[in-house]
Amino acid sequence: MNDIVYLDHNATTAPAPEVVDEMLDALQRAWANPSSTHEPGQMARRLLADARTRIASFLGCQGAELVFTSGATEANHQAILGALALARAESAGARRRLLVSAVEHPGLLALAERLAGEGVPVERIAVDARGQLDLADLDRQLAQGDVALVSVMGANNETGVVMPVEAVAARVRAAGARLHVDATQLAGKARLHFGRSGADLMSVSAHKLHGPKGIGALLVRKGLALPALLAGRQERHRRGGTENLPGIAGFAAACDRAARTLDEDLARMARLREALEDGLRAVLPPGLAVLGEGAERLPNTLCVRFHEIDSERVLGRLERAGIVAASGAACTASGTQPSHVLLAMGCSAAQARAGVRFSLGRDTTPAQIRRTVEAAARVVHPLMQAEQPAPALAQAA
């Protein structure tokens, strides 16, 4: 992949060298079961405890609040199913309703739809044309008094629009409900601190910040007796199954590496994103629309449409030119349905099929941004010119 410009870091990232080293060390040196009482098991347990401390420090939580999972999808399921069950028990069934934003990840929305089919009251919180959460709509729905859980993403994976987590948390707390935040796109792309966020539950995934796939975490506010999704004695009885120690070691290494240069990386990615946006505007004809423009966005994410040209046409031409980007969520990239995120923002179906996401990484270079702009000038410009409306014929005198 050395000759490819990879601009799909919101989908996944390459494991950092430090991550691979720590994973190999765990596989070779600490392969025993951390639950075993013999010395090899206790060596593995010490590695687990050390990794937990490092990850917790990066995420701004206590080690006891950290529950390791297979990734954010599992963490989201445990958060939602557990919080709903807990609220029903605490309120004798009075609080049963689940609120989710209209722009959540497809995996979380699929869970919400399944629950709705099982009789759980589920409502979606609207967003505005910029993709920002409609706080007035949230207030209206919370005022009904039966909400058990509100689940919102920290930042949108398609547009990069950042949600006002602290403002949402204050409203949810005042209404007597709980808040879950899917922070999959925040870790490594923003300063993340669970303790100060106001959230009760938070999901993260290691592979979004140059860690390994197959490992993530659910952060559970201290004192919240969340039911387990998978029964077992591990993780303080909150997640059964032998811990994925190599994955956890890699997760810790990824957190250490991200923390070391986070402020510099965020500033660099923001400059490069602006350079990409400015460069595309300079070389392309009118018709480029930035989705989420005017809202606070992740420093690495630029989502655009080129007139109403189907994203698959654009992405195919860009990839043949050596540029890898994405359309919508990676989990649904093979489909042809309009982006639910862009539809929720008020785009037409044609516009919602036209969104192209460029997501930069900490290793993205200025030369790669220039190459991307040059490729767009060669392969996207002709498509846009062909879509330009024909000039009106002059009226005969």
Backbone torsions as a table, in degrees:
resi	resn	phi	psi	omega
1	MET	NA	11.1	-175.7
2	ASN	-63.8	-27.6	-177.5
3	ASP	-93.0	3.8	-179.0
4	ILE	-103.6	137.9	171.6
5	VAL	-90.0	110.8	-175.1
6	TYR	-94.2	109.1	179.4
7	LEU	-122.6	52.3	178.3
8	ASP	-133.8	42.8	-175.9
9	HIS	-72.3	-15.4	174.8
10	ASN	-74.8	-18.8	176.2
11	ALA	-81.9	-50.2	175.1
12	THR	-167.4	166.9	-178.6
13	THR	-129.7	156.1	177.8
14	ALA	-72.2	135.1	177.4
15	PRO	-59.7	133.5	178.1
16	ALA	-68.5	152.4	178.7
17	PRO	-55.0	-38.6	178.9
18	GLU	-62.8	-33.3	179.8
19	VAL	-66.2	-47.9	-180.0
20	VAL	-61.4	-41.6	-179.7
21	ASP	-61.2	-46.5	-177.7
22	GLU	-69.2	-34.5	177.9
23	MET	-65.4	-43.5	178.4
24	LEU	-63.0	-40.5	178.9
25	ASP	-62.2	-42.1	179.1
26	ALA	-65.2	-39.6	179.5
27	LEU	-65.4	-37.0	-174.5
28	GLN	-88.9	-32.8	-171.1
29	ARG	-108.7	-32.3	-173.4
30	ALA	-125.5	53.2	-175.7
31	TRP	-85.6	-5.9	-177.8
32	ALA	-72.6	167.9	-179.7
33	ASN	-77.8	123.3	-178.4
34	PRO	-63.2	-15.0	179.0
35	SER	-85.4	-9.6	-179.0
36	SER	-77.2	147.2	-176.0
37	THR	-90.2	-10.9	179.3
38	HIS	-74.6	171.1	-173.3
39	GLU	-61.0	-44.1	176.9
40	PRO	-58.8	-39.3	177.5
41	GLY	-65.7	-39.1	179.5
42	GLN	-70.3	-30.3	173.7
43	MET	-62.9	-43.9	177.2
44	ALA	-63.3	-38.2	179.9
45	ARG	-65.5	-37.6	177.6
46	ARG	-65.4	-39.6	177.4
47	LEU	-63.4	-41.0	178.7
48	LEU	-61.9	-44.9	-179.1
49	ALA	-64.5	-40.4	179.3
50	ASP	-64.4	-44.8	-180.0
51	ALA	-63.6	-40.1	179.9
52	ARG	-60.3	-43.0	-179.8
53	THR	-62.4	-42.7	-178.3
54	ARG	-67.1	-43.3	179.7
55	ILE	-66.5	-43.3	179.5
56	ALA	-60.8	-39.7	178.9
57	SER	-61.8	-42.5	-179.0
58	PHE	-67.3	-37.4	-175.2
59	LEU	-88.7	-5.1	177.7
60	GLY	72.5	40.1	177.9
61	CYS	-133.2	171.8	173.0
62	GLN	-83.3	151.8	179.3
63	GLY	-57.3	-35.5	-179.2
64	ALA	-71.2	-15.3	179.0
65	GLU	-88.1	-4.4	-172.9
66	LEU	-98.1	119.4	177.9
67	VAL	-116.4	116.5	-178.8
68	PHE	-75.1	138.6	178.8
69	THR	-132.8	-177.0	177.6
70	SER	-81.8	-5.0	-179.4
71	GLY	154.6	-175.4	-176.5
72	ALA	-69.6	-31.6	180.0
73	THR	-61.7	-47.3	176.8
74	GLU	-63.7	-41.7	179.8
75	ALA	-61.1	-41.6	177.9
76	ASN	-61.1	-43.5	179.8
77	HIS	-63.1	-44.7	-179.7
78	GLN	-64.6	-40.5	-179.0
79	ALA	-62.6	-48.9	-174.7
80	ILE	-72.0	-49.8	-178.8
81	LEU	-64.6	-40.9	-179.7
82	GLY	-67.8	-44.1	-178.5
83	ALA	-67.0	-37.5	177.4
84	LEU	-64.9	-44.2	179.5
85	ALA	-63.4	-41.3	-179.5
86	LEU	-65.0	-42.6	-179.5
87	ALA	-66.1	-39.7	177.8
88	ARG	-60.8	-42.8	-178.8
89	ALA	-67.9	-40.5	-177.2
90	GLU	-71.0	-30.8	-173.6
91	SER	-107.1	8.8	-177.0
92	ALA	56.2	37.2	176.4
93	GLY	87.0	-0.4	-177.5
94	ALA	-72.6	-31.8	179.2
95	ARG	-107.5	106.9	-176.6
96	ARG	-129.8	-11.9	-168.0
97	ARG	-84.3	141.6	177.8
98	LEU	-112.1	128.1	174.1
99	LEU	-110.4	129.5	175.9
100	VAL	-130.5	151.0	177.4
101	SER	-73.1	155.6	-178.1
102	ALA	-71.2	-7.9	-175.0
103	VAL	-117.3	22.0	179.4
104	GLU	-65.2	165.9	177.4
105	HIS	-61.2	145.3	-178.8
106	PRO	-55.1	-33.3	179.4
107	GLY	-64.5	-40.0	179.0
108	LEU	-72.3	-39.1	178.5
109	LEU	-65.6	-33.5	177.3
110	ALA	-63.9	-39.6	175.9
111	LEU	-63.7	-43.6	179.5
112	ALA	-61.2	-40.5	179.0
113	GLU	-66.5	-38.4	177.5
114	ARG	-62.8	-43.7	179.6
115	LEU	-64.3	-39.0	178.0
116	ALA	-61.4	-39.3	177.8
117	GLY	-66.6	-21.8	178.4
118	GLU	-92.4	3.7	175.8
119	GLY	101.8	2.2	177.4
120	VAL	-78.5	129.3	176.0
121	PRO	-67.0	120.4	-178.2
122	VAL	-128.3	131.4	176.7
123	GLU	-130.6	153.3	178.0
124	ARG	-105.4	140.2	176.4
125	ILE	-89.8	129.3	-176.1
126	ALA	-72.1	160.5	170.5
127	VAL	-123.5	162.2	178.6
128	ASP	-91.0	-172.5	-175.3
129	ALA	-65.9	-19.3	176.6
130	ARG	-90.5	-5.0	-178.2
131	GLY	90.0	8.2	179.9
132	GLN	-83.4	144.1	-178.8
133	LEU	-62.9	135.7	178.5
134	ASP	-83.9	97.9	-175.9
135	LEU	-68.0	-28.1	177.0
136	ALA	-66.7	-38.8	177.1
137	ASP	-65.9	-40.0	176.3
138	LEU	-60.9	-46.4	179.4
139	ASP	-58.8	-43.3	-178.7
140	ARG	-60.8	-42.2	-177.1
141	GLN	-75.4	-35.0	177.3
142	LEU	-66.7	-29.8	-176.3
143	ALA	-65.3	-15.7	-179.2
144	GLN	-73.0	-17.0	169.4
145	GLY	82.8	3.0	-177.5
146	ASP	-115.1	13.8	-176.8
147	VAL	-79.0	129.2	176.3
148	ALA	-91.1	-43.5	-172.9
149	LEU	-147.1	139.9	169.1
150	VAL	-112.3	130.8	179.0
151	SER	-125.0	118.1	178.5
152	VAL	-133.5	150.9	175.7
153	MET	-82.0	150.4	178.4
154	GLY	-70.9	-36.2	176.2
155	ALA	-152.7	144.3	-176.2
156	ASN	-77.1	136.3	-176.6
157	ASN	-71.9	-23.3	-178.9
158	GLU	-90.0	-51.4	-174.5
159	THR	-94.5	-19.2	-175.1
160	GLY	79.5	2.2	-178.8
161	VAL	-63.5	129.2	-177.7
162	VAL	-90.1	132.5	-179.6
163	MET	-89.2	149.0	-177.4
164	PRO	-80.2	75.0	-171.0
165	VAL	-59.0	-44.9	-176.8
166	GLU	-65.9	-38.0	177.8
167	ALA	-67.0	-39.7	177.0
168	VAL	-64.6	-43.6	-178.8
169	ALA	-59.2	-42.0	180.0
170	ALA	-62.8	-41.2	179.7
171	ARG	-67.4	-43.8	-177.9
172	VAL	-64.5	-43.1	-179.7
173	ARG	-63.2	-43.4	-180.0
174	ALA	-63.5	-26.7	-179.7
175	ALA	-88.5	-0.7	177.4
176	GLY	80.1	17.5	178.8
177	ALA	-107.3	-177.5	178.1
178	ARG	-118.3	158.2	-176.4
179	LEU	-122.1	129.7	170.0
180	HIS	-112.5	134.3	177.9
181	VAL	-118.8	123.6	171.4
182	ASP	-84.4	99.3	-174.8
183	ALA	-97.4	24.3	-177.4
184	THR	-52.8	-42.0	-176.2
185	GLN	-89.3	-6.1	-179.4
186	LEU	-85.1	-39.4	-174.8
187	ALA	-62.6	122.1	-179.5
188	GLY	87.9	-8.2	-179.3
189	LYS	-124.5	4.4	178.4
190	ALA	-161.6	164.3	172.5
191	ARG	-77.0	110.7	-173.9
192	LEU	-110.7	128.8	179.2
193	HIS	-142.4	102.0	-177.5
194	PHE	-57.8	-42.7	-176.0
195	GLY	-60.5	-32.9	-178.4
196	ARG	-96.2	-4.9	-173.5
197	SER	-75.0	-26.7	-174.3
198	GLY	86.3	-6.5	179.9
199	ALA	-74.6	150.8	174.4
200	ASP	-89.5	-29.1	-176.6
201	LEU	-142.3	145.1	-179.2
202	MET	-149.3	136.0	-179.2
203	SER	-108.8	140.3	176.3
204	VAL	-141.5	161.1	-179.7
205	SER	-139.2	134.0	-172.5
206	ALA	-68.9	-32.5	-171.8
207	HIS	-72.9	-6.5	176.0
208	LYS	-84.1	-11.0	179.8
209	LEU	-128.7	43.6	175.8
210	HIS	68.0	26.8	171.6
211	GLY	-102.6	-175.0	-178.4
212	PRO	-81.4	157.3	170.9
213	LYS	-76.9	158.9	176.2
214	GLY	86.5	10.0	177.3
215	ILE	-143.8	136.6	177.5
216	GLY	-157.4	-162.2	-178.6
217	ALA	-156.8	151.9	167.2
218	LEU	-112.0	124.5	176.2
219	LEU	-93.4	126.4	-174.6
220	VAL	-120.6	118.3	-178.7
221	ARG	-52.7	132.9	-178.1
222	LYS	-54.4	132.0	-180.0
223	GLY	96.0	-11.1	179.4
224	LEU	-86.8	114.7	-176.4
225	ALA	-86.7	71.0	-176.4
226	LEU	-74.8	128.8	177.1
227	PRO	-63.3	147.9	179.7
228	ALA	-75.6	147.7	171.1
229	LEU	-82.3	-39.8	177.8
230	LEU	-119.0	117.3	-177.0
231	ALA	-70.7	147.4	179.0
232	GLY	158.6	171.4	-174.9
233	ARG	-87.7	-14.8	-176.6
234	GLN	-70.4	162.8	178.2
235	GLU	51.5	46.0	179.1
236	ARG	57.8	39.7	179.5
237	HIS	66.4	18.5	-176.9
238	ARG	-103.6	-12.1	177.8
239	ARG	-158.9	105.0	-178.0
240	GLY	-74.4	157.7	178.8
241	GLY	114.3	139.5	178.3
242	THR	-57.0	133.1	-175.5
243	GLU	-63.1	142.3	176.1
244	ASN	-80.8	79.9	-171.2
245	LEU	-63.8	-43.6	176.0
246	PRO	-59.8	-41.3	177.9
247	GLY	-63.9	-41.6	179.6
248	ILE	-65.6	-40.1	176.8
249	ALA	-61.9	-41.9	177.4
250	GLY	-65.6	-37.4	176.7
251	PHE	-60.1	-45.4	179.9
252	ALA	-62.6	-42.3	178.9
253	ALA	-63.1	-39.1	178.4
254	ALA	-63.8	-40.1	178.2
255	CYS	-65.4	-43.2	178.3
256	ASP	-60.0	-45.2	-177.7
257	ARG	-66.3	-41.2	179.3
258	ALA	-64.5	-42.5	-177.2
259	ALA	-63.6	-31.4	-173.3
260	ARG	-62.8	-36.4	-175.3
261	THR	-132.1	25.7	-170.9
262	LEU	-59.8	-49.6	-176.8
263	ASP	-60.6	-44.2	178.5
264	GLU	-64.2	-39.8	-179.5
265	ASP	-65.2	-42.3	-179.9
266	LEU	-62.7	-43.8	-179.7
267	ALA	-66.1	-41.2	-179.6
268	ARG	-65.4	-44.6	-179.5
269	MET	-63.7	-37.5	178.8
270	ALA	-63.4	-42.5	178.8
271	ARG	-63.8	-41.8	-178.4
272	LEU	-69.9	-36.5	177.0
273	ARG	-63.0	-43.0	177.8
274	GLU	-63.5	-38.3	178.1
275	ALA	-64.8	-38.2	178.2
276	LEU	-66.2	-46.0	179.6
277	GLU	-62.3	-46.7	179.5
278	ASP	-63.5	-39.9	-179.0
279	GLY	-65.3	-41.6	178.7
280	LEU	-64.9	-41.3	178.8
281	ARG	-62.4	-35.0	-175.8
282	ALA	-73.7	-33.0	-172.4
283	VAL	-102.8	-8.8	-177.0
284	LEU	-108.9	152.7	177.2
285	PRO	-70.7	168.9	177.7
286	PRO	-55.6	145.7	-178.6
287	GLY	128.1	-5.1	175.0
288	LEU	-79.7	124.2	178.3
289	ALA	-118.4	129.5	176.0
290	VAL	-92.4	119.9	-176.7
291	LEU	-87.2	124.8	-173.3
292	GLY	91.1	7.0	-179.7
293	GLU	-59.4	133.8	-179.7
294	GLY	95.1	-15.5	176.7
295	ALA	-95.6	159.1	171.8
296	GLU	-66.2	128.3	-177.3
297	ARG	-128.4	158.5	172.7
298	LEU	-57.8	145.6	-176.1
299	PRO	-68.0	-14.2	-174.4
300	ASN	-103.8	-3.2	-166.4
301	THR	-114.2	128.3	174.4
302	LEU	-130.3	116.2	178.6
303	CYS	-113.7	124.8	-175.0
304	VAL	-135.5	165.4	165.1
305	ARG	-132.3	148.5	-178.9
306	PHE	-107.5	98.0	-167.6
307	HIS	52.5	-128.3	175.3
308	GLU	-120.7	31.0	-178.9
309	ILE	-70.7	128.2	-178.5
310	ASP	-53.7	133.0	-175.4
311	SER	-59.1	-32.7	-178.0
312	GLU	-63.9	-35.2	176.5
313	ARG	-65.1	-44.2	-179.4
314	VAL	-65.8	-47.3	-176.5
315	LEU	-64.5	-38.2	178.1
316	GLY	-61.8	-44.4	179.2
317	ARG	-66.9	-41.2	178.9
318	LEU	-63.5	-42.6	-178.9
319	GLU	-64.6	-38.2	176.4
320	ARG	-64.7	-23.0	175.9
321	ALA	-89.9	2.5	176.3
322	GLY	94.3	13.3	-178.1
323	ILE	-114.7	122.9	-180.0
324	VAL	-106.7	118.7	175.2
325	ALA	-130.6	-159.4	-174.3
326	ALA	-150.0	165.8	175.2
327	SER	-125.4	116.9	178.4
328	GLY	64.8	-159.0	179.4
329	ALA	-73.8	141.2	-178.8
330	ALA	-59.7	-31.9	-177.9
331	CYS	-68.2	-15.4	-179.8
332	THR	-124.9	16.4	-172.8
333	ALA	-65.6	-22.5	-178.9
334	SER	-81.8	-9.5	-178.2
335	GLY	-85.0	170.7	179.4
336	THR	-115.6	8.2	-179.8
337	GLN	-73.2	148.0	175.6
338	PRO	-60.0	150.0	177.5
339	SER	-63.6	125.3	177.8
340	HIS	-65.5	-27.4	178.6
341	VAL	-66.0	-48.3	-177.8
342	LEU	-70.7	-34.1	174.3
343	LEU	-61.7	-42.1	179.9
344	ALA	-64.3	-25.6	178.4
345	MET	-83.9	0.5	176.9
346	GLY	96.5	7.0	177.4
347	CYS	-71.1	152.0	172.6
348	SER	-71.9	168.1	179.0
349	ALA	-59.5	-41.4	179.3
350	ALA	-64.2	-43.0	178.2
351	GLN	-65.3	-36.2	-178.2
352	ALA	-74.0	-13.8	172.6
353	ARG	-91.8	-3.1	-172.9
354	ALA	-103.1	-2.2	-175.7
355	GLY	-69.5	130.6	176.4
356	VAL	-122.3	127.1	-177.3
357	ARG	-107.9	124.2	169.9
358	PHE	-105.1	118.3	178.4
359	SER	-122.2	115.9	-174.2
360	LEU	-83.3	163.5	175.7
361	GLY	-123.3	174.1	-177.4
362	ARG	-67.8	-18.2	179.1
363	ASP	-98.2	1.8	176.4
364	THR	-63.6	138.9	-175.1
365	THR	-112.8	159.6	173.9
366	PRO	-57.9	-37.1	179.4
367	ALA	-62.4	-37.0	178.1
368	GLN	-68.6	-35.6	176.3
369	ILE	-66.1	-42.5	177.9
370	ARG	-62.4	-41.1	179.2
371	ARG	-63.7	-37.7	178.7
372	THR	-65.6	-43.8	178.8
373	VAL	-63.1	-43.8	179.0
374	GLU	-62.6	-39.5	178.7
375	ALA	-65.4	-41.0	178.6
376	ALA	-62.6	-39.1	178.9
377	ALA	-62.5	-36.0	-178.5
378	ARG	-77.7	-43.4	-167.7
379	VAL	-109.9	-23.1	179.9
380	VAL	-94.3	-36.0	179.9
381	HIS	-52.4	-47.8	178.9
382	PRO	-61.3	-37.1	177.9
383	LEU	-63.0	-42.9	-178.6
384	MET	-68.9	-38.4	178.3
385	GLN	-62.0	-38.6	179.7
386	ALA	-66.6	-24.6	-179.3
387	GLU	-89.2	-8.0	-178.2
388	GLN	-64.1	136.2	177.3
389	PRO	-63.3	140.8	-179.4
390	ALA	-67.2	141.6	179.6
391	PRO	-63.9	142.6	-179.6
392	ALA	-66.9	139.3	178.6
393	LEU	-69.6	139.0	179.4
394	ALA	-63.5	138.8	178.2
395	GLN	-71.2	136.3	177.8
396	ALA	-65.6	139.8	-179.4
397	ALA	-69.6	NA	NA
